[in-house]
Amino acid sequence: MPALCRDCLTQFDDARRCLSCASPRVTRHPELWDLSIAHMDCDAFYASVEKRDDPSLEGKPVIIGGGHRGVVSTACYVARIRGVRSAMPMFQALKLCPEAVVIRPRMEEYVKASRAIREMMEELTPAIEPLSLDEAFLDMTGTTRLHGAPPAVMLAHLVRRMKTELGLTGSIGLSHNKFLAKVASDLDKPHGFSVIGAAETMDFLRDKPVRMIWGVGAAAQASLDKAGIRTFSDLLRWEQTDLVARFGGMGERLYHLARGQDRRRVSSNAPMKSISNETTFNDDISDPDLLDGYIWRMAEKVADRAKAKNLAGRVVTLKLKRADHTLLSRRVALSDPTQLADRIYRTARSLFNQVGEKGPYRLLGCGISDLSDASGADKLGDLLDPDATRRSEAERATDTIRDRFGSKAIVKGRTLR
């Protein structure tokens, strides 16, 4: 059976320890040299960057997040052992791990580390599909002749370079499609290297829970539970037509994933699906004037990002979280795409008025989706709002001034609320 030492990169046949350096970190698999679709996921990325930059944090539970009212962005593995998880409210995380060191995110440092990792990936293959700052798919098909070594060896070399040159670790999942590569990368974290071959796919999946499928959240899981679908074996009992009738487009996807089939290509130009911004308040807010100010600032941030990427969105979404953590979400489709802060704000504010509740709220967010190139954005105008064109021209003029003199050159009054 092909085997690879992940420490010294020696290749050999079927041994549990490296024949060269005696390391136990050996990956063995019948298809090890044949598979080429990988998922690399950094281990507790934000927390790992903080521990790298501050050695005094080594061995301590570290939580990256904001304030008592915020949520956990990342928790190191020491904190995870205590039950802390990403997206968990900070107050709950600190109850589970009161001795944790809480650090506010330093996004500029995380972006810098992510770019360094991306440069290492680009030396292996141009077919890279980033999912976030700390994870990406790689298609290594056809790179064996280029590098003089199979993809598995080069991927092990990648994470070894990350460790020695950047002081960060990552876990590799290697398989024959994206779905299984992502599943594999979670099997042996941290600093793992897991393989799921084509021959073993059905046996591997059979008794696994369907929540393993990326994108199956709490709501989807509840729908599947109602249908008696909890494992991949349960899915295999359904005909494709019945799954589609019950779950729509997701049903077709479930049918194929139950059989380990995923035809999606690793795309280095995967389109962005949405642009959004949200914030968790330090104290619950019910004052409509204060909330109005937050809606404007978020709309402005969303618009700035859309303009920077030359994108526009046809759907505007407003998100609210009540004091009891229940979520409210409202969305509306516009007549044409927009990237203007004024239009995003007015639409989000209208959605807020439709909610009809005074709060208080602990979280507020807004965003745009159904994105497209901005060349056709904001062309139709609004017959019911004769001042819309004037405000649009004023915003474009403001953008020009800010580009020349800085973002603080002009500030709207409602921003100060």
C-alpha positions in Angstrom: 0.0 0.0 0.0 1.4 3.5 -0.9 2.6 5.4 2.2 3.9 8.9 2.7 5.7 10.4 5.7 4.3 13.9 6.3 7.4 15.0 8.2 10.2 14.1 5.8 8.1 13.4 2.7 9.6 10.0 2.1 7.5 7.7 -0.1 7.5 4.0 0.7 5.3 0.9 0.8 3.0 0.0 3.6 4.7 0.9 6.9 3.2 2.4 10.0 6.3 4.4 10.8 8.5 6.3 8.4 11.4 4.1 7.1 13.6 7.1 6.9 13.0 9.3 10.0 10.8 6.9 12.1 8.0 9.5 12.4 4.5 8.0 13.2 2.9 10.8 11.0 2.4 8.4 8.1 -0.5 8.5 5.6 -1.3 5.2 4.0 -4.0 4.5 1.3 -4.4 2.3 -1.8 -5.3 5.4 -3.9 -2.8 7.8 -2.3 -0.9 8.5 -5.6 -4.0 8.7 -7.8 -6.3 11.3 -6.1 -6.0 15.0 -7.0 -8.9 17.0 -5.5 -7.9 18.5 -2.1 -9.4 20.8 0.5 -6.9 22.6 2.8 -8.3 24.0 6.1 -6.1 26.0 8.5 -6.4 24.9 12.1 -8.1 27.4 14.3 -6.7 30.0 12.0 -7.3 33.4 13.8 -6.3 31.9 17.2 -3.2 30.2 15.6 -2.0 33.6 14.3 -2.4 35.1 17.7 -0.5 32.3 19.4 2.2 32.5 16.8 2.6 36.3 17.4 2.4 36.0 21.2 4.3 32.9 22.5 2.9 33.6 26.0 -0.4 32.3 24.8 0.9 28.9 24.1 -1.1 26.2 26.0 -3.8 28.7 27.0 -7.4 28.7 25.9 -7.8 31.5 23.3 -11.0 32.9 22.0 -11.1 35.4 19.1 -14.3 37.6 19.4 -15.7 40.9 20.4 -17.0 41.9 23.8 -19.4 40.2 26.2 -22.3 40.7 23.7 -20.5 39.4 20.6 -19.9 36.0 19.2 -16.9 33.7 19.0 -15.1 34.1 15.6 -12.6 31.3 16.4 -11.5 29.3 19.4 -8.2 27.4 19.7 -8.3 23.7 20.4 -7.7 24.1 24.1 -10.9 26.2 24.3 -12.7 23.8 22.0 -12.1 20.9 24.4 -14.1 23.0 27.0 -17.0 23.2 24.5 -16.4 26.6 22.9 -17.4 26.8 19.3 -17.4 29.3 16.5 -20.5 31.5 16.3 -21.3 30.8 20.0 -22.4 33.9 22.0 -19.4 35.2 24.0 -21.2 35.0 27.4 -21.9 31.3 26.8 -18.3 30.7 25.7 -17.0 32.4 28.9 -19.2 30.3 31.1 -17.8 27.2 29.6 -14.2 28.5 29.7 -13.9 31.4 32.1 -10.1 31.4 32.1 -10.0 32.0 28.3 -7.9 34.8 26.9 -10.3 36.9 24.7 -8.7 38.8 21.8 -10.4 41.1 19.4 -9.8 40.1 15.8 -6.9 41.6 13.9 -8.1 41.1 10.4 -5.1 42.8 8.7 -2.8 40.2 10.2 -5.1 37.3 9.2 -5.4 38.6 5.7 -1.6 38.9 5.5 -1.2 35.3 6.7 -3.9 34.1 4.2 -2.1 35.8 1.3 1.2 34.1 2.2 -0.6 30.7 2.2 -2.3 31.5 -1.1 1.1 32.3 -2.7 2.4 28.9 -1.6 -0.7 27.2 -3.1 -0.2 29.0 -6.4 3.2 27.4 -6.7 1.4 24.0 -6.8 -1.6 24.7 -9.1 -3.5 27.6 -10.7 -6.8 25.8 -9.9 -7.5 27.2 -6.4 -11.0 28.0 -5.1 -10.8 30.0 -1.8 -13.8 29.5 0.5 -12.6 32.0 3.1 -9.3 33.3 4.5 -8.4 30.0 6.0 -9.6 27.3 3.6 -9.6 26.5 -0.1 -10.1 23.7 -2.7 -7.1 22.8 -4.9 -7.3 20.7 -8.1 -3.9 19.1 -8.6 -4.9 17.1 -11.7 -2.0 16.9 -14.2 0.6 18.4 -11.8 2.6 15.2 -11.2 5.0 15.7 -14.2 5.4 19.4 -13.3 6.5 18.8 -9.8 8.0 15.3 -10.2 5.8 14.0 -7.4 2.1 13.0 -6.9 -0.4 15.6 -5.5 -0.3 13.9 -2.1 3.4 14.6 -1.7 3.1 18.2 -2.8 0.1 18.8 -0.4 2.2 17.4 2.5 5.0 19.7 1.4 2.5 22.7 1.5 1.5 22.2 5.1 5.1 21.5 6.1 6.0 24.9 4.6 3.1 26.6 6.4 4.4 25.2 9.7 8.1 26.0 9.2 7.8 29.4 7.3 4.6 30.8 8.8 4.2 29.0 12.1 0.7 27.9 11.1 -0.8 24.4 10.7 -3.4 23.1 8.3 -5.3 19.9 7.6 -5.6 18.3 4.2 -8.5 16.3 2.8 -7.7 14.4 -0.4 -10.3 12.6 -2.6 -11.8 12.4 -6.0 -14.3 15.3 -5.7 -14.9 18.5 -3.7 -17.6 17.1 -1.4 -15.4 14.2 -0.2 -12.3 16.3 0.0 -14.0 18.8 2.4 -15.4 15.9 4.4 -11.9 14.3 4.6 -10.2 17.5 5.9 -12.4 17.4 9.0 -11.5 13.8 9.9 -8.1 14.3 11.5 -7.9 17.9 12.7 -5.6 19.5 13.7 -2.6 19.1 11.4 -4.2 16.1 9.8 -4.1 14.4 6.3 -7.1 12.2 5.5 -7.9 10.4 2.3 -11.2 9.1 0.9 -10.8 7.0 -2.2 -13.3 6.2 -4.9 -13.4 2.5 -4.1 -14.4 3.1 -0.5 -16.8 6.0 -1.0 -20.1 4.1 -0.5 -18.9 2.1 2.5 -17.5 5.3 4.1 -20.6 7.3 3.7 -23.2 4.7 4.5 -23.7 5.2 8.2 -22.5 8.8 8.4 -25.0 11.6 9.4 -26.4 13.8 6.7 -25.4 16.9 8.7 -21.9 16.1 7.4 -23.0 17.7 4.1 -21.7 21.2 3.8 -24.6 23.6 3.8 -27.0 21.4 5.7 -27.8 23.7 8.6 -30.3 23.5 11.5 -33.4 24.3 9.3 -32.4 21.8 6.6 -31.6 19.2 9.2 -35.1 19.7 10.8 -36.7 19.1 7.4 -34.7 16.0 6.8 -35.5 14.7 10.3 -39.3 15.1 9.5 -38.7 12.9 6.4 -36.9 10.3 8.5 -33.5 11.1 6.9 -30.7 11.1 9.3 -27.9 9.1 7.6 -26.7 8.6 4.1 -28.3 5.1 4.2 -31.7 6.8 4.7 -31.1 9.0 1.7 -30.2 6.0 -0.5 -33.7 4.6 0.1 -35.3 7.6 -1.7 -35.8 7.9 -5.5 -34.4 11.0 -7.1 -37.9 12.2 -8.2 -39.2 11.9 -4.6 -36.3 13.8 -3.1 -36.8 16.6 -5.7 -40.6 16.7 -5.0 -40.0 16.9 -1.3 -36.9 19.2 -1.1 -36.7 21.0 -4.5 -33.2 21.7 -5.9 -31.6 20.5 -2.7 -33.2 17.1 -3.2 -31.3 16.5 -6.5 -28.1 17.5 -4.8 -28.8 15.1 -1.9 -29.5 12.2 -4.3 -26.0 12.6 -5.9 -24.1 13.3 -2.7 -25.6 10.2 -1.0 -23.7 8.3 -3.8 -20.5 10.2 -3.3 -21.1 12.1 -6.6 -20.1 15.7 -7.0 -19.4 17.1 -10.5 -18.5 20.6 -9.4 -15.2 21.8 -10.7 -12.6 23.6 -8.6 -13.1 27.1 -9.9 -10.6 29.9 -9.3 -13.3 32.4 -10.5 -16.2 31.2 -8.3 -18.7 34.1 -8.2 -19.4 36.0 -5.0 -23.0 35.3 -3.9 -23.6 38.2 -1.5 -22.2 41.2 0.2 -23.3 42.0 3.8 -22.4 43.6 7.0 -23.7 43.1 10.5 -23.0 44.1 14.1 -23.8 42.8 17.6 -24.6 45.7 20.0 -22.9 46.0 23.4 -26.4 46.6 24.8 -29.7 45.8 23.3 -31.1 48.8 21.3 -34.7 49.8 20.7 -34.3 53.5 19.9 -35.3 53.8 16.2 -33.0 56.8 15.6 -30.0 54.8 16.8 -31.0 51.8 14.7 -31.5 54.0 11.7 -27.9 55.2 12.1 -26.7 51.6 12.1 -28.7 50.7 9.0 -27.1 53.6 7.2 -23.6 52.7 8.2 -24.1 49.1 7.2 -25.6 50.1 3.9 -22.6 52.4 3.2 -20.2 49.6 4.0 -22.0 47.2 1.7 -22.1 49.8 -1.0 -18.4 50.5 -0.7 -17.5 46.8 -1.0 -19.9 46.4 -4.0 -18.3 49.4 -5.7 -14.8 48.2 -5.0 -15.6 44.9 -6.8 -17.7 46.5 -9.5 -20.8 44.5 -8.4 -24.4 45.3 -7.8 -27.2 43.3 -6.1 -30.9 43.0 -7.0 -32.0 41.6 -3.6 -31.7 43.6 -0.4 -31.8 41.7 2.9 -32.3 43.0 6.5 -31.4 40.8 9.5 -32.4 41.4 13.1 -31.8 39.3 16.2 -34.0 39.9 19.2 -32.9 40.0 22.8 -34.0 36.4 23.2 -31.7 35.4 20.2 -34.6 34.7 17.8 -33.8 35.9 14.3 -35.9 38.0 11.9 -35.0 38.2 8.2 -36.7 40.3 5.5 -35.7 40.6 1.9 -37.0 42.2 -1.3 -36.1 42.1 -4.9 -35.5 45.5 -6.7 -36.5 46.4 -10.2 -32.8 46.6 -11.2 -29.5 45.9 -9.4 -28.0 48.5 -7.1 -24.6 49.4 -5.6 -25.7 52.7 -4.1 -25.7 53.2 -0.3 -28.7 55.5 -0.5 -30.9 52.9 -2.3 -29.7 50.0 -0.1 -30.4 52.1 3.0 -33.8 53.2 2.0 -34.8 49.6 1.0 -33.4 48.2 4.3 -35.1 50.9 6.3 -38.4 50.1 4.6 -37.9 46.4 5.5 -37.2 47.5 9.1 -40.5 49.5 9.2 -42.4 46.4 7.9 -41.2 44.3 10.8 -43.4 46.5 13.1 -41.6 45.5 16.3 -39.9 48.0 18.7 -37.3 45.6 19.8 -35.0 45.7 21.6 -32.5 44.1 19.3 -29.0 42.7 20.0 -27.9 42.4 16.3 -28.6 44.1 13.1 -27.3 43.5 9.6 -28.1 44.2 5.9 -26.7 43.1 2.6 -27.3 42.5 -1.1 -27.4 39.3 -3.1 -28.3 38.1 -6.6 -25.1 39.9 -7.7 -24.2 40.9 -11.2 -21.7 43.2 -13.0 -22.4 46.8 -12.0 -22.6 48.0 -15.7 -26.4 47.7 -15.6 -27.0 49.0 -12.1 -29.2 51.8 -11.0 -30.4 52.7 -14.6 -34.1 52.6 -14.3 -34.6 55.2 -11.7 -37.7 55.4 -9.4 -40.9 57.0 -10.8 -42.3 57.1 -7.2 -39.2 59.0 -5.9 -38.3 61.9 -8.2 -35.3 62.8 -6.0 -33.7 59.4 -6.4 -31.6 60.5 -9.5 -30.4 63.6 -7.7 -29.3 61.6 -4.7 -27.6 59.0 -6.9 -25.6 61.8 -8.7 -24.7 63.2 -5.3 -23.4 59.9 -4.0 -21.3 59.3 -7.1 -19.8 62.8 -6.7 -19.1 62.0 -3.0 -17.3 58.8 -4.0 -15.1 60.8 -6.3 -14.2 63.3 -3.6 -13.5 60.5 -1.1 -11.3 58.7 -3.6 -9.2 61.8 -3.9 -9.2 63.2 -0.4 -9.9 60.2 1.8 -13.0 58.4 3.3 -13.5 61.1 5.9 -13.6 64.0 3.5 -17.5 63.9 3.5 -19.6 62.3 6.2 -23.4 62.2 6.2 -25.2 63.4 9.2 -27.1 60.2 9.8 -23.7 58.4 10.1 -23.2 60.2 13.5 -26.3 58.7 15.0 
